[in-house]
Amino acid sequence: MNRAWIPVLVLAVLAVFPDVVHACPVCFDARDENRQAFLATTAFLSLLPLGMVAGAGLWLRNRTKEIDAEIDSETPSDR
């Protein structure tokens, strides 16, 4: 069998048996409240590290600007 057919075969099997591809029962809970809570938590935990990295980058940028301003404001005799 040609290796190019393996992904096609896998996708066909997964399409025929959709219960196999469910990640976990929590994602597909019958109660809408649980599903919404799970999705909200997933979004929060996905965005939290991005926000932390962006916050650290902004802090570093602002701190660099402050240090540059301090260096520029020094008189030549202070250097």
N, C-alpha and C positions, 0 to 999 in steps of 0.2 A: 504494500500500500504506500502510495506517495505521501510524504510528510505534510504536504500542503493541505491534504484533506482532513488531517487530525483536528485543527480548530473548527472546521465546518461541522465535523461529526460531533464534537463536544457541544457546540452551540445548538445543534439539532436535538441532542439528547436533553439539554437544559430547557429548550423550548417545549419539549414534549412533557417533561416532568418539572413544572415550575416550583413545586414545593421543595425541591432539592436546592434551589438557588437562594432561598430565603436565608438571610444572615443569622437572624435570631428571632425568637417569638416576640420579643419586646417591640421590634420595629413594626410588627404586623398585628398588634393587639386589637381586639375587637372594640375595645372602649376607646373612643376618640380622645378622652382626656389623657390617657396614658401615652398614646401616640404623639400628641402635641407636646407633652412634657419631655418625652424622649427626644423629639426633633429640636426643641428649644435648648435642651442641654447639649445636644450634639453641636448646634450652631455656636453656643457660648464657648464650649471647649475648643472648637476649631478657631474661633476668632480671638480668644484670649492670648495665645502666644503671639499672634500677629500684632495685636495691640501692644503687648509688652515690648516687642522688638521695635515697633514704630516709636513708642514712648522713649525708649533708650536712645534711639537715633536722634529724636528731636532734642532730648536733653543734652546729648553730646554736641550737637550743632550749636545750640544756644550757649553752652559752656565755652566752646571754642570761640564764638563771637565775643563773649565777655572777656576772655583772656586776650584776644587780639585787640580789643578796645583798650584794655589796661596797658598793654605794651605800647600802643600808639599814643596814649595820653601821657606817657612818661616823658620827662624832659631829657634832652641828650646827656645832661650831667648825671642823671640817675642811672644810666645804663652802664 
